[in-house]
Amino acid sequence: MKRQLLALAGIALSTAALTAQAADLAAGRAVFEKFNCASCHGADAKTSVDPSYPILAGQHADYLAHALRAYQRGQAGLPASANVRRNAVMGAFAVQLSPQDIDNVAAWLASLPSDLGTRR
């Protein structure tokens, strides 16, 4: 049983690594530019026009992807138990993104320099 769990964990990690590698940073930047994310989050994705808007540069890619999917679920009207985020502006943008768009823009934003964390 433990071997099976370890094997499944290894497969899951390998799949996650391949997904992360499959992200196209140039395509991620194109998504950021296409949807004019800079108008709220700043051209560098860390100088927001309003202090209440989050810094995106340097955030973890999985966190950013999760947030965008939560906005999609919120826009779809799913109940709060479905882990949703409701925001009219972000929801309207998020529903236009494909799963690959989300992975790409999340990877690109995560690759940007930021004071949010220490790079090793």
GIMO-V473520 format. One record per pair of residues at least 4 apart in sequence whose C-alpha atoms are under 6 Angstrom apart, sorted by the first residue. I is the first residue (numbers start at 0). J is the second residue. Records with the same first field share a line. If there is no record, write none. Layout:
# GIMO-V473520
I->J ; J
This chain:
# GIMO-V473520
17->21
22->102 ; 103
23->103
24->103 ; 107
27->103 ; 104 ; 107
29->33
31->36
36->40
37->41 ; 42
39->47 ; 48
40->44 ; 47
41->46 ; 47
44->55 ; 56
45->54 ; 55 ; 56
56->108 ; 109 ; 111 ; 113
57->109 ; 111 ; 112 ; 113
58->109
59->109
60->105 ; 106 ; 109
63->105
64->101 ; 105
67->93
69->83 ; 84
70->84 ; 90
71->90 ; 93 ; 94
72->77 ; 83
73->77 ; 83 ; 84 ; 85
74->90
79->83
86->90
89->93
96->100
101->105
